[in-house]
Amino acid sequence: MSRRRGLSWALFVAFVVVPIVEIYVLIQVGQVIGPWWTILLLVLDSIFGSWLIRREGARAWQALRVALESGRMPARELADGALLLIGGTLMLSPGFVTDVFGVLLILPFTRPLARRLLTEIVTRRLVSRNTTRPGPGSGGPVIRGEVIDE
């Protein structure tokens, strides 16, 4: 039940709170610098975001390829790829607030902080799932017998 409540809370924030905050910030910026400068700033922000995603995405892809070719588990590279995907999605949505969070997830010197947070969240969810549900075969009495294939 609490997991469902957490998901509905996250959806409420994503689809109600974030757009209201974005509209508020756009109006405030527009009042300070003017509507045309605000639009120009949004366009330049989108161009910068697409360039940054392209550059960091290529680096992440190369790092993933190197990790796989060397035979080691690419956990860090996969986390970076997930963060780039989330950051790119945030950069695609119009607005300054989501763009700031998107850039923080994309930049190589701020991504390690986000990677650490993502790793903690994933680890916590995996550990909580493993402790609440029994594994296969632990659900009842064992009856000794022999299987005959016909």
Helices and strands as residue ranges (DSSP letters): H 2-12, I 13-17, H 18-33, H 35-70, H 75-92, H 96-106, H 111-132
